[in-house]
Amino acid sequence: MASIKLKKRFLFPIGALLSGLLPLLGLELVLWAFNIAAPETVVDRSFGFGQYQPLFIPNKDQTELRTSQNKSLYFGTQRFAKQKWKTEFRMFFLGGSTVRGRPFTVDTAFAKWVELELNARSPDNTTYQSINCGGLSYASYRLARINQEILQYDPNLVVLATGHNEFLEDRSFTAAKANQTDVSPISSWRSVNWIRSLAGDDLESFKTNSEKRLPANVTARLDAKSGYASYQWDPVWKRDVIGQYRESITEIISQCQTKDIPILLVCLGSNLRDCPPIKSELPLTLSNTTRQKWLNLFDQATRHRDNPSTALKFYQQCSAITEEHALLHYRIARCFEQLGQNQAARKHYLLSKDHDICPLRLTEQMDRVIRELADQFDVPLVDGRRVLERASAHQIPGYEMYIDHVHPSIAGHQLIATAIVQQLIKSKLITQPDDFFTPDYAHMYQTQLQERPPSFFTNGLRRVQWLENWARRDRQQQELKPFDLRGRLAKADRLLGFSELDRVTIELTKALDQYPTAYPAIVELALQRRRQGDDYHANFVLSWLAEHSAPIESPNTNQALGLSSN
C-alpha cells in the first residue's frame, strides 16, 4: 500500500509535467509537418558560434545548394549544383567583406572577375565557377568552420583572403561566445523560432526594420552604442588576437591539405594615404605634466598645418616624448609627402595604421604571418597588397585603389583578380589558358558593369557612409583635405565610383582652378575609367571637360576628347 502511494507521489507530477508539455510538442509536430518556422528562416544571432548551422542548404528537389536564408544577410546569396559536372572547376572564395565585394556586391568582387576571366580564356570546355563565401565581419576563427563545410562540396580550389576583421570580431563577440552554448539547442526548436518570428525576429521583418542598418557589418550592429568607446590601448589583447589569427589560418590550410584540396592565400592591403586612424590615444603611462607638454606641441604643429616644414618640427618633438599615437604618425606622413620625402611618408603611414586604437586594418605583423604560413606550408600566395600599391602614386595607396579604409575599388578588385589568375597559371592549378589582352579586359569589364542597375553605385555610397558615421569620420575631414592634384583627383575618382556626379564636378573644377597640369591628368582619369570598363563615367568626365576647359595642344588628349588639335 505504501509503495502504491509512493508511486503516485512520483507519477502524478511527472504526468502533470507531460500533460503541460503536450501542447508544445503538438505545436512542434504541426510546425514540422507544414515546414513553418525552420531555423534558417529566423535571424542567426549566434553569428557562427555555438551549434553550427550550415552556410549552404539544398533546395527542395535536392539538385542545388544555396546560401541559407538566415546567413544571406551576411553572405549574400550564392547557388551551385549539388552534383559537380566533370567539366566544372569549382572555386570557393573565403573571407570577410572584402571578398564579398563591399561596399558593392559579389558581382564586382575579385572572385567574380576571376570567374569571368577564366571562362573567357578557357581553351577547352572547362567551366569555372566562383562561389563567394565572403561574410560581413567574419574573422578567421569563424572562417575555419565555414571551410570545414565547403570542403564537403568537392572544390577544386579554396582561395582565402582574411585579416581585417580580427580585432573587430574578438572585441565585440566575447559575451556572445560565453552565452551561446546555453541557447543554441533551444534555437533549433520550431516553436521557439515561431515565437521569435511573431516578435519580429524573422528574416523579412529583420530586413524591413533594419533596412538602413543592413549595409553595416555585423559587429557594428551588435555594439553600435559602445563599440567606438570600447577600443582602448591594450597591447596584450592585440598580441593574443594576432596569435589566434595565426592558429586559425594554420587550421584552414591544414584542413585543405589533409583533404588534398589546393588552397591559395591572398595578402590584403589597405588605404594608407586617404585614411586617418579611426582612434588615437596617448599611453596611460605618461604623467599629467608630460601629457600636457605633448598636447601643447601637437597643438602648435596643428596651427602650422599649411607649413609642413614647420609643423613637422613640432610633430617630431612630440615623437621624442612618445610616438605611441596614431594620428601623430599620420600627420608626420602628410608633412613628409608634401615635402617630397615619399619613403619617409610611407613609413609613417604604416606606423599610423599599426598604432590605431581601433584596428580595422590588417596590421604589418599580421601581414608577415600570412607570408610566413605560405612559406611554411608551401602554399601559393597572391600579393594583392603589392598589386594595389604598384598601381598607386609612390606605392602609397589611397582613394585610387581603396574606396574606404580597406575595401578595394572595383578597379582594385579587377587587378587582384588578374593577379590570382596569373598565380593559378604559374602554379599549374589550371589548364594553360588562351592569351588575354588589354581590349579583352576592357570588353569583359564593360559587359559586366553595364549589367549593373543605376542604384548599384549609390547603394555602395550608402554602405560606406554608415561605416564612416560609426567611425566618426565627420571629425576628421580636415585630415583628408587634398594638398595636391593627386589628392584632388583621387577624391573625384572615389566619387565617380559612387556616381556622385554633382560632387565630382566640384572636385574637377577645383582641380582646373588650382593646378595648371590638371587638364591632361583629368583626361587620364577618364581613360583609366574606360580601361576599367566604366564607359559611362569616363564619358561623363570627358564631356564635362570639353565644356569647361579649352583643349591643350596635345594630340593624344584632344583625341580622347574627340577634338581636333588643328
RODO-2510 file (C-alpha; in nm, 4 decimals, decimal comma):
residues 566
     n   res          X          Y          Z
     1     m     0,0000     0,0000     0,0000
     2     a     0,2814     0,2334     0,0906
     3     s     0,4584     0,1539    -0,2371
     4     i     0,1451     0,2464    -0,4364
     5     k     0,1254     0,5824    -0,2589
     6     l     0,4951     0,6361    -0,3295
     7     k     0,4461     0,5626    -0,6977
     8     k     0,1525     0,8025    -0,7125
     9     r     0,3614     1,0646    -0,5428
    10     f     0,6210     1,0448    -0,8236
    11     l     0,3936     0,9616    -1,1188
    12     f     0,1452     1,2414    -1,0566
    13     p     0,3937     1,5320    -1,1021
    14     i     0,5545     1,3549    -1,3966
    15     g     0,2137     1,3108    -1,5580
    16     a     0,1260     1,6722    -1,4903
    17     l     0,4553     1,7832    -1,6477
    18     l     0,3951     1,5685    -1,9564
    19     s     0,0380     1,6987    -1,9860
    20     g     0,1721     2,0512    -1,9799
    21     l     0,4286     1,9703    -2,2483
    22     l     0,1805     1,8002    -2,4828
    23     p     0,0535     2,1250    -2,6388
    24     l     0,4115     2,2370    -2,7003
    25     l     0,5044     1,9003    -2,8520
    26     g     0,1877     1,9097    -3,0615
    27     l     0,2737     2,2574    -3,1859
    28     e     0,6269     2,1422    -3,2681
    29     l     0,4912     1,8492    -3,4752
    30     v     0,2462     2,0729    -3,6625
    31     l     0,5197     2,3258    -3,7428
    32     w     0,7481     2,0478    -3,8689
    33     a     0,4671     1,8931    -4,0780
    34     f     0,3919     2,2212    -4,2566
    35     n     0,7567     2,3378    -4,2662
    36     i     0,6874     2,6518    -4,0651
    37     a     0,9484     2,8450    -3,8626
    38     a     1,2520     2,6480    -3,9811
    39     p     1,5765     2,7613    -3,8124
    40     e     1,7026     2,9126    -4,1358
    41     t     1,4022     3,1481    -4,1585
    42     v     1,4943     3,3477    -3,8494
    43     v     1,7967     3,5640    -3,7955
    44     d     2,1061     3,3678    -3,6932
    45     r     2,2089     3,5767    -3,3919
    46     s     2,4826     3,3303    -3,2974
    47     f     2,6869     3,4648    -3,5917
    48     g     2,8679     3,1326    -3,6211
    49     f     2,9126     3,0389    -3,2550
    50     g     2,7504     2,7548    -3,0626
    51     q     2,5619     2,4949    -3,2639
    52     y     2,6772     2,5259    -3,6224
    53     q     2,4181     2,5937    -3,8893
    54     p     2,5327     2,5245    -4,2481
    55     l     2,6082     2,8126    -4,4790
    56     f     2,4564     2,6213    -4,7705
    57     i     2,1387     2,4138    -4,7720
    58     p     1,9797     2,2048    -5,0521
    59     n     1,6760     2,3238    -5,2442
    60     k     1,3507     2,1282    -5,2466
    61     d     1,4433     1,8899    -5,5273
    62     q     1,7934     1,8335    -5,3823
    63     t     1,9660     1,9362    -5,7067
    64     e     2,1157     2,2646    -5,5909
    65     l     2,2793     2,4133    -5,2835
    66     r     2,2087     2,7743    -5,1925
    67     t     2,3005     3,0124    -4,9126
    68     s     2,0816     2,9530    -4,6097
    69     q     1,8275     3,2322    -4,5662
    70     n     1,9463     3,3269    -4,2194
    71     k     2,3059     3,3605    -4,3431
    72     s     2,2205     3,5581    -4,6566
    73     l     2,2174     3,8816    -4,4564
    74     y     2,5913     3,8423    -4,4065
    75     f     2,6998     3,6415    -4,7109
    76     g     2,4628     3,7403    -4,9887
    77     t     2,3090     3,4590    -5,1927
    78     q     2,5111     3,2006    -5,3837
    79     r     2,3949     2,8889    -5,5690
    80     f     2,5730     2,5899    -5,7175
    81     a     2,4826     2,2401    -5,8350
    82     k     2,4862     1,9698    -5,5693
    83     q     2,6471     1,7313    -5,8160
    84     k     2,9515     1,8861    -5,9820
    85     w     2,9929     1,8338    -6,3551
    86     k     3,3122     1,6700    -6,4809
    87     t     3,3971     1,9820    -6,6804
    88     e     3,3385     2,2190    -6,3871
    89     f     3,6225     2,3844    -6,1954
    90     r     3,4690     2,4878    -5,8638
    91     m     3,6360     2,7643    -5,6596
    92     f     3,5349     2,8785    -5,3108
    93     f     3,6477     3,2263    -5,2044
    94     l     3,6643     3,2569    -4,8278
    95     g     3,6970     3,5802    -4,6289
    96     g     3,5168     3,8857    -4,4972
    97     s     3,3500     4,1860    -4,6566
    98     t     3,6439     4,2478    -4,8931
    99     v     3,5870     3,9057    -5,0502
   100     r     3,2159     3,9811    -5,0683
   101     g     3,2953     4,2975    -5,2662
   102     r     3,1701     4,5583    -5,0216
   103     p     3,0641     4,8324    -5,0348
   104     f     2,9206     4,6917    -5,3573
   105     t     2,8145     4,3314    -5,4215
   106     v     2,9629     3,9981    -5,5237
   107     d     2,9055     4,0930    -5,8885
   108     t     3,2134     4,3177    -5,8878
   109     a     3,4235     4,1322    -5,6285
   110     f     3,7543     3,9798    -5,7372
   111     a     3,6015     3,6308    -5,7133
   112     k     3,3593     3,7208    -5,9945
   113     w     3,6327     3,8795    -6,2086
   114     v     3,8417     3,5603    -6,1698
   115     e     3,5465     3,3524    -6,2888
   116     l     3,4776     3,5788    -6,5868
   117     e     3,8412     3,5941    -6,6959
   118     l     3,8998     3,2194    -6,6673
   119     n     3,5852     3,1403    -6,8634
   120     a     3,6789     3,3958    -7,1300
   121     r     4,0285     3,2460    -7,1579
   122     s     3,9376     2,8771    -7,1269
   123     p     4,0880     2,6811    -7,4200
   124     d     3,8542     2,3829    -7,3732
   125     n     3,5054     2,3134    -7,2411
   126     t     3,6013     2,3679    -6,8772
   127     t     3,3528     2,5873    -6,6905
   128     y     3,4869     2,7897    -6,3986
   129     q     3,2576     2,8842    -6,1114
   130     s     3,3420     3,1152    -5,8218
   131     i     3,1351     3,0644    -5,5072
   132     n     3,1672     3,3694    -5,2867
   133     c     3,1883     3,2912    -4,9135
   134     g     3,2732     3,6424    -4,8006
   135     g     3,0893     3,7078    -4,4730
   136     l     3,0409     4,0551    -4,3289
   137     s     3,2710     4,0889    -4,0261
   138     y     3,3671     3,7215    -4,0339
   139     a     3,7083     3,6776    -3,8735
   140     s     3,9428     3,3883    -3,9425
   141     y     3,8419     3,1711    -3,6480
   142     r     3,4848     3,1549    -3,7773
   143     l     3,6007     3,1035    -4,1345
   144     a     3,7664     2,7811    -4,0210
   145     r     3,4197     2,6399    -3,9525
   146     i     3,2920     2,7586    -4,2888
   147     n     3,5932     2,5971    -4,4562
   148     q     3,5125     2,2609    -4,2954
   149     e     3,1717     2,2777    -4,4584
   150     i     3,2763     2,3833    -4,8083
   151     l     3,5342     2,1047    -4,8288
   152     q     3,2357     1,8688    -4,8499
   153     y     3,1244     2,0269    -5,1785
   154     d     3,4035     1,8914    -5,3990
   155     p     3,6035     2,2128    -5,4502
   156     n     3,8891     2,2317    -5,6987
   157     l     4,0323     2,5312    -5,5163
   158     v     3,9921     2,7336    -5,1970
   159     v     4,1026     3,0981    -5,2020
   160     l     4,1491     3,2577    -4,8593
   161     a     4,1719     3,6360    -4,8076
   162     t     4,1222     3,7485    -4,4496
   163     g     4,2648     3,9669    -4,1741
   164     h     4,0782     4,2965    -4,1445
   165     n     3,8078     4,1678    -3,9073
   166     e     4,0198     4,0036    -3,6390
   167     f     4,0048     4,2788    -3,3780
   168     l     3,6558     4,3874    -3,4711
   169     e     3,5175     4,0387    -3,4078
   170     d     3,7044     3,9391    -3,0965
   171     r     3,6244     4,2622    -2,9181
   172     s     3,2532     4,2516    -2,9905
   173     f     3,1709     3,8821    -2,9646
   174     t     3,3302     3,7860    -2,6337
   175     a     2,9991     3,7968    -2,4470
   176     a     2,8198     3,6205    -2,7318
   177     k     3,0665     3,3312    -2,7205
   178     a     3,0133     3,2875    -2,3464
   179     n     2,6349     3,2683    -2,3813
   180     q     2,5890     3,0677    -2,6990
   181     t     2,6316     2,7200    -2,5519
   182     d     2,3142     2,7504    -2,3461
   183     v     2,0860     2,8942    -2,6139
   184     s     2,1956     2,7041    -2,9223
   185     p     1,9971     2,3757    -2,8743
   186     i     1,6745     2,5659    -2,7983
   187     s     1,7194     2,7755    -3,1134
   188     s     1,6596     2,4649    -3,3257
   189     w     1,3033     2,4192    -3,1908
   190     r     1,0485     2,5407    -3,4417
   191     s     0,8078     2,6511    -3,1724
   192     v     1,0758     2,8804    -3,0313
   193     n     1,1525     3,0155    -3,3782
   194     w     0,7791     3,0671    -3,4400
   195     i     0,7546     3,2791    -3,1243
   196     r     1,0661     3,4706    -3,2355
   197     s     0,9043     3,5369    -3,5733
   198     l     0,5920     3,6736    -3,4013
   199     a     0,8224     3,9093    -3,2157
   200     g     0,9661     4,0355    -3,5439
   201     d     1,2807     3,8226    -3,5481
   202     d     1,2041     3,6521    -3,8792
   203     l     1,4182     3,7448    -4,1744
   204     e     1,1658     3,9567    -4,3591
   205     s     1,0834     4,1632    -4,0510
   206     f     1,4506     4,1983    -3,9712
   207     k     1,5223     4,3226    -4,3224
   208     t     1,2328     4,5702    -4,3064
   209     n     1,3152     4,7036    -3,9608
   210     s     1,6894     4,7123    -4,0305
   211     e     1,6865     4,8472    -4,3826
   212     k     1,9068     5,1444    -4,3004
   213     r     2,1449     4,9350    -4,0942
   214     l     2,1801     4,6249    -4,3104
   215     p     2,4811     4,7546    -4,5062
   216     a     2,6809     4,7827    -4,1869
   217     n     2,8927     4,4959    -4,0722
   218     v     2,7780     4,2574    -3,8025
   219     t     2,9883     4,3904    -3,5193
   220     a     2,8743     4,7498    -3,5564
   221     r     2,5104     4,6372    -3,5392
   222     l     2,5795     4,4463    -3,2204
   223     d     2,7740     4,7195    -3,0481
   224     a     2,6709     5,0459    -3,2096
   225     k     2,6480     5,2449    -2,8847
   226     s     2,9671     5,1397    -2,7095
   227     g     3,1758     4,9950    -2,9912
   228     y     3,3911     5,3006    -3,0505
   229     a     3,4486     5,3678    -2,6806
   230     s     3,5293     5,0039    -2,6068
   231     y     3,8530     5,0219    -2,8056
   232     q     4,1387     5,1185    -2,5770
   233     w     4,5151     5,0815    -2,5742
   234     d     4,5707     4,7103    -2,4972
   235     p     4,8902     4,5587    -2,6437
   236     v     4,8379     4,2248    -2,4655
   237     w     4,4934     4,1798    -2,6188
   238     k     4,6329     4,2767    -2,9585
   239     r     4,9112     4,0181    -2,9252
   240     d     4,6612     3,7460    -2,8318
   241     v     4,4347     3,8266    -3,1281
   242     i     4,7265     3,8021    -3,3700
   243     g     4,8225     3,4689    -3,2139
   244     q     4,4703     3,3413    -3,2720
   245     y     4,4865     3,4679    -3,6305
   246     r     4,7965     3,2552    -3,6933
   247     e     4,6275     2,9496    -3,5408
   248     s     4,3127     2,9947    -3,7497
   249     i     4,4962     3,0344    -4,0817
   250     t     4,7098     2,7306    -3,9944
   251     e     4,3935     2,5316    -3,9242
   252     i     4,2325     2,6291    -4,2552
   253     i     4,5465     2,5379    -4,4500
   254     s     4,5696     2,2024    -4,2685
   255     q     4,2028     2,1275    -4,3378
   256     c     4,2611     2,1758    -4,7106
   257     q     4,5902     1,9884    -4,7284
   258     t     4,4514     1,6949    -4,5307
   259     k     4,1841     1,6520    -4,7978
   260     d     4,4330     1,7269    -5,0781
   261     i     4,2412     2,0389    -5,1872
   262     p     4,4591     2,3195    -5,3297
   263     i     4,4447     2,6433    -5,1329
   264     l     4,5665     2,9865    -5,2398
   265     l     4,6322     3,2700    -4,9939
   266     v     4,5761     3,6367    -5,0751
   267     c     4,7600     3,9160    -4,8915
   268     l     4,5234     4,2075    -4,8410
   269     g     4,6253     4,5718    -4,8196
   270     s     4,4531     4,8861    -4,7006
   271     n     4,4130     5,2563    -4,7605
   272     l     4,7143     5,4376    -4,6150
   273     r     4,7149     5,7848    -4,7673
   274     d     4,3468     5,8755    -4,7531
   275     c     4,2539     5,7077    -4,4263
   276     p     4,3314     5,8796    -4,0956
   277     p     4,3392     5,6460    -3,7949
   278     i     3,9958     5,5849    -3,6509
   279     k     4,1015     5,6356    -3,2895
   280     s     4,4201     5,7701    -3,1291
   281     e     4,5191     5,7731    -2,7634
   282     l     4,8317     5,8571    -2,5681
   283     p     4,9773     5,5834    -2,3460
   284     l     4,8316     5,5779    -1,9949
   285     t     5,1850     5,5616    -1,8549
   286     l     5,2511     5,9303    -1,9340
   287     s     5,2426     6,1665    -1,6382
   288     n     4,9973     6,4557    -1,6480
   289     t     5,2819     6,7050    -1,6947
   290     t     5,4353     6,5125    -1,9832
   291     r     5,0962     6,4560    -2,1412
   292     q     5,0200     6,8289    -2,1334
   293     k     5,3577     6,9125    -2,2839
   294     w     5,2898     6,6664    -2,5674
   295     l     4,9453     6,8138    -2,6306
   296     n     5,0829     7,1693    -2,6395
   297     l     5,3409     7,0730    -2,9020
   298     f     5,0740     6,8906    -3,1022
   299     d     4,8512     7,1990    -3,0958
   300     q     5,1368     7,4189    -3,2157
   301     a     5,2006     7,1813    -3,5049
   302     t     4,8321     7,1906    -3,5938
   303     r     4,8410     7,5701    -3,6140
   304     h     5,1165     7,5395    -3,8769
   305     r     4,9228     7,2892    -4,0833
   306     d     4,9773     7,4920    -4,4010
   307     n     5,3540     7,4973    -4,3452
   308     p     5,4594     7,1301    -4,3483
   309     s     5,8235     7,2011    -4,2696
   310     t     5,7432     7,3946    -3,9521
   311     a     5,4636     7,1577    -3,8491
   312     l     5,6988     6,8613    -3,8910
   313     k     5,9457     7,0069    -3,6385
   314     f     5,6763     7,0277    -3,3714
   315     y     5,5482     6,6775    -3,4534
   316     q     5,8999     6,5402    -3,4219
   317     q     5,9254     6,6975    -3,0764
   318     c     5,6040     6,5150    -2,9878
   319     s     5,7545     6,1932    -3,1188
   320     a     6,0597     6,2419    -2,8973
   321     i     5,8278     6,2295    -2,5940
   322     t     5,6210     5,9352    -2,7211
   323     e     5,5425     5,8082    -3,0678
   324     e     5,2602     5,5850    -2,9459
   325     h     4,9920     5,7945    -3,1154
   326     a     4,8307     5,7013    -3,4471
   327     l     4,7251     6,0490    -3,5598
   328     l     5,0751     6,1829    -3,4862
   329     h     5,2227     5,9390    -3,7387
   330     y     4,9523     6,0193    -3,9934
   331     r     5,0248     6,3914    -3,9766
   332     i     5,4008     6,3315    -3,9939
   333     a     5,3399     6,1225    -4,3062
   334     r     5,1376     6,4021    -4,4655
   335     c     5,4150     6,6520    -4,3892
   336     f     5,6817     6,4277    -4,5412
   337     e     5,4685     6,3701    -4,8509
   338     q     5,4186     6,7436    -4,9044
   339     l     5,7960     6,7854    -4,8727
   340     g     5,8541     6,5184    -5,1393
   341     q     6,0028     6,2625    -4,8973
   342     n     5,7838     5,9729    -5,0044
   343     q     5,9697     5,6840    -4,8407
   344     a     5,9541     5,8560    -4,5027
   345     a     5,5869     5,9321    -4,5669
   346     r     5,5112     5,5665    -4,6407
   347     k     5,6887     5,4575    -4,3230
   348     h     5,4751     5,6830    -4,1047
   349     y     5,1509     5,5966    -4,2850
   350     l     5,2214     5,2331    -4,1929
   351     l     5,3011     5,3286    -3,8332
   352     s     4,9760     5,5251    -3,8164
   353     k     4,7836     5,2176    -3,9266
   354     d     4,9557     4,9934    -3,6708
   355     h     4,9034     5,2382    -3,3824
   356     d     4,5309     5,2792    -3,4498
   357     i     4,3462     5,2039    -3,1244
   358     c     4,0541     5,0792    -3,3333
   359     p     4,2465     4,8499    -3,5708
   360     l     4,0082     4,7864    -3,8576
   361     r     4,3032     4,7470    -4,0964
   362     l     4,5247     4,4391    -4,1103
   363     t     4,8491     4,5115    -3,9209
   364     e     5,2030     4,4679    -4,0503
   365     q     5,2574     4,1795    -3,8080
   366     m     4,9522     4,0021    -3,9475
   367     d     5,0806     4,0616    -4,2996
   368     r     5,4015     3,8845    -4,2007
   369     v     5,2011     3,5972    -4,0517
   370     i     5,0230     3,5199    -4,3792
   371     r     5,3519     3,5290    -4,5727
   372     e     5,5282     3,3077    -4,3186
   373     l     5,2497     3,0497    -4,3298
   374     a     5,2528     3,0466    -4,7097
   375     d     5,6251     2,9631    -4,6967
   376     q     5,5886     2,7145    -4,4120
   377     f     5,3140     2,5109    -4,5804
   378     d     5,4297     2,5706    -4,9403
   379     v     5,1028     2,7407    -5,0361
   380     p     5,0778     2,9724    -5,3403
   381     l     5,0461     3,3373    -5,2398
   382     v     4,8882     3,6268    -5,4287
   383     d     5,0214     3,9585    -5,3072
   384     g     4,7077     4,1661    -5,3543
   385     r     4,8538     4,4325    -5,1317
   386     r     5,1591     4,4879    -5,3541
   387     v     4,9450     4,4801    -5,6686
   388     l     4,7413     4,7781    -5,5481
   389     e     5,0479     4,9560    -5,4109
   390     r     5,2173     4,9361    -5,7513
   391     a     4,9084     5,0968    -5,9035
   392     s     4,9307     5,3871    -5,6538
   393     a     5,1435     5,7012    -5,6591
   394     h     5,4755     5,6346    -5,4837
   395     q     5,3330     5,2937    -5,3773
   396     i     5,1230     5,4628    -5,1117
   397     p     4,7632     5,3518    -5,1769
   398     g     4,4766     5,5923    -5,1280
   399     y     4,1376     5,6518    -5,2848
   400     e     4,2728     5,5499    -5,6263
   401     m     4,2627     5,1848    -5,5176
   402     y     4,0537     5,1780    -5,1970
   403     i     3,7051     5,3163    -5,1680
   404     d     3,7224     5,3372    -4,7883
   405     h     3,9632     5,2134    -4,5194
   406     v     4,0096     4,8576    -4,6513
   407     h     3,7716     4,7792    -4,9361
   408     p     3,9272     4,7974    -5,2830
   409     s     3,7587     4,9945    -5,5565
   410     i     3,6119     4,7974    -5,8445
   411     a     3,9349     4,8649    -6,0336
   412     g     4,1268     4,7284    -5,7349
   413     h     3,9217     4,4102    -5,7427
   414     q     3,9953     4,3746    -6,1128
   415     l     4,3705     4,3986    -6,0511
   416     i     4,3599     4,1443    -5,7678
   417     a     4,1614     3,9051    -5,9873
   418     t     4,4176     3,9232    -6,2666
   419     a     4,6946     3,8548    -6,0139
   420     i     4,5041     3,5475    -5,8902
   421     v     4,4627     3,4155    -6,2451
   422     q     4,8333     3,4651    -6,3120
   423     q     4,9203     3,2757    -5,9934
   424     l     4,6862     2,9894    -6,0877
   425     i     4,8676     2,9612    -6,4209
   426     k     5,2096     2,9844    -6,2565
   427     s     5,1190     2,7165    -6,0007
   428     k     4,9711     2,4969    -6,2767
   429     l     4,6424     2,4733    -6,0905
   430     i     4,4523     2,5372    -6,4140
   431     t     4,4983     2,4434    -6,7768
   432     q     4,7136     2,6913    -6,9690
   433     p     4,4523     2,9439    -7,0872
   434     d     4,4379     3,1452    -7,4056
   435     d     4,6100     3,4839    -7,4187
   436     f     4,4209     3,7860    -7,2909
   437     f     4,4977     4,1415    -7,3977
   438     t     4,4007     4,4897    -7,2832
   439     p     4,0993     4,5168    -7,5201
   440     d     3,9773     4,1784    -7,3936
   441     y     3,9858     4,3018    -7,0355
   442     a     3,8117     4,6273    -7,1245
   443     h     3,5344     4,4412    -7,3072
   444     m     3,4871     4,1942    -7,0201
   445     y     3,4767     4,4731    -6,7614
   446     q     3,2409     4,6833    -6,9716
   447     t     2,9960     4,3980    -7,0287
   448     q     2,9778     4,3152    -6,6579
   449     l     2,9406     4,6755    -6,5407
   450     q     2,6752     4,7628    -6,7972
   451     e     2,4512     4,4954    -6,6468
   452     r     2,4502     4,6665    -6,3066
   453     p     2,1415     4,8804    -6,2277
   454     p     2,1794     5,2568    -6,1653
   455     s     2,1274     5,2040    -5,7923
   456     f     2,4326     4,9751    -5,7768
   457     f     2,6790     5,2606    -5,7206
   458     t     2,4615     5,4755    -5,4930
   459     n     2,3923     5,1760    -5,2684
   460     g     2,7672     5,1431    -5,2297
   461     l     2,7854     5,5014    -5,1055
   462     r     2,5092     5,4350    -4,8517
   463     r     2,7027     5,1430    -4,7048
   464     v     3,0251     5,3407    -4,6825
   465     q     2,8515     5,6337    -4,5148
   466     w     2,7193     5,4074    -4,2415
   467     l     3,0689     5,2895    -4,1510
   468     e     3,2111     5,6397    -4,1671
   469     n     2,9404     5,7658    -3,9306
   470     w     3,0207     5,4819    -3,6909
   471     a     3,3916     5,5690    -3,7092
   472     r     3,3153     5,9414    -3,6568
   473     r     3,4793     6,0377    -3,9829
   474     d     3,2997     6,3729    -3,9763
   475     r     3,5536     6,4823    -3,7140
   476     q     3,8426     6,4039    -3,9466
   477     q     3,7506     6,5928    -4,2622
   478     q     4,0383     6,8352    -4,2129
   479     e     4,2794     6,5399    -4,2105
   480     l     4,1595     6,4411    -4,5576
   481     k     4,1800     6,7840    -4,7199
   482     p     4,3680     6,7358    -5,0508
   483     f     4,7029     6,9153    -5,0654
   484     d     4,7976     6,8297    -5,4251
   485     l     4,6478     6,7407    -5,7626
   486     r     4,6722     6,3688    -5,6909
   487     g     4,4603     6,4081    -5,3792
   488     r     4,2018     6,6200    -5,5555
   489     l     4,1610     6,3745    -5,8455
   490     a     4,1651     6,0737    -5,6131
   491     k     3,8701     6,2271    -5,4317
   492     a     3,6935     6,2842    -5,7647
   493     d     3,7684     5,9266    -5,8696
   494     r     3,6176     5,7906    -5,5494
   495     l     3,3026     5,9988    -5,6025
   496     l     3,2789     5,8658    -5,9591
   497     g     3,2719     5,5172    -5,8086
   498     f     2,9545     5,6154    -5,6253
   499     s     2,8121     5,8040    -5,9258
   500     e     2,8032     6,1252    -5,7206
   501     l     2,8341     6,3344    -6,0353
   502     d     2,7500     6,6762    -5,8899
   503     r     3,0246     6,6365    -5,6312
   504     v     3,2620     6,5085    -5,8987
   505     t     3,2227     6,8301    -6,0974
   506     i     3,3019     7,0362    -5,7865
   507     e     3,6312     6,8492    -5,7391
   508     l     3,7202     6,8707    -6,1086
   509     t     3,6500     7,2433    -6,1099
   510     k     3,8791     7,2918    -5,8120
   511     a     4,1483     7,0891    -5,9875
   512     l     4,1331     7,3041    -6,3004
   513     d     4,1333     7,6232    -6,0966
   514     q     4,4260     7,5279    -5,8712
   515     y     4,6617     7,3265    -6,0923
   516     p     4,7896     7,4151    -6,4426
   517     t     4,8587     7,0472    -6,5181
   518     a     4,5093     6,9330    -6,4277
   519     y     4,3751     6,9119    -6,7825
   520     p     4,5772     6,6113    -6,9072
   521     a     4,5536     6,4492    -6,5627
   522     i     4,1724     6,4644    -6,5790
   523     v     4,1819     6,3128    -6,9269
   524     e     4,3980     6,0298    -6,7930
   525     l     4,1472     5,9777    -6,5123
   526     a     3,8728     5,9324    -6,7712
   527     l     4,0855     5,6951    -6,9799
   528     q     4,1565     5,4842    -6,6725
   529     r     3,7835     5,4587    -6,6138
   530     r     3,7396     5,3434    -6,9717
   531     r     4,0083     5,0755    -6,9332
   532     q     3,8210     4,9543    -6,6250
   533     g     3,5043     4,9109    -6,8334
   534     d     3,3317     5,2147    -6,6841
   535     d     3,2432     5,3916    -7,0084
   536     y     2,9531     5,5821    -6,8554
   537     h     3,1624     5,7734    -6,6050
   538     a     3,4558     5,8062    -6,8430
   539     n     3,2300     5,9762    -7,0987
   540     f     3,0800     6,1975    -6,8294
   541     v     3,4247     6,3289    -6,7328
   542     l     3,5327     6,3839    -7,0919
   543     s     3,2084     6,5608    -7,1826
   544     w     3,2344     6,7838    -6,8785
   545     l     3,5958     6,8642    -6,9571
   546     a     3,5143     6,9556    -7,3177
   547     e     3,2533     7,2026    -7,1961
   548     h     3,4514     7,3620    -6,9145
   549     s     3,8043     7,3952    -7,0428
   550     a     3,9827     7,4886    -7,3626
   551     p     4,1766     7,2000    -7,5217
   552     i     4,5534     7,1964    -7,4892
   553     e     4,7969     7,1270    -7,7676
   554     s     4,8246     6,7535    -7,7116
   555     p     4,7112     6,5187    -7,9909
   556     n     4,6508     6,2263    -7,7524
   557     t     4,4494     6,4379    -7,5113
   558     n     4,2402     6,6014    -7,7798
   559     q     4,1791     6,2675    -7,9488
   560     a     4,0417     6,1283    -7,6224
   561     l     3,8096     6,4277    -7,6032
   562     g     3,7019     6,3854    -7,9624
   563     l     3,8575     6,7205    -8,0566
   564     s     4,0859     6,8260    -8,3368
   565     s     4,4319     6,9557    -8,2485
   566     n     4,4409     7,1743    -8,5574
***
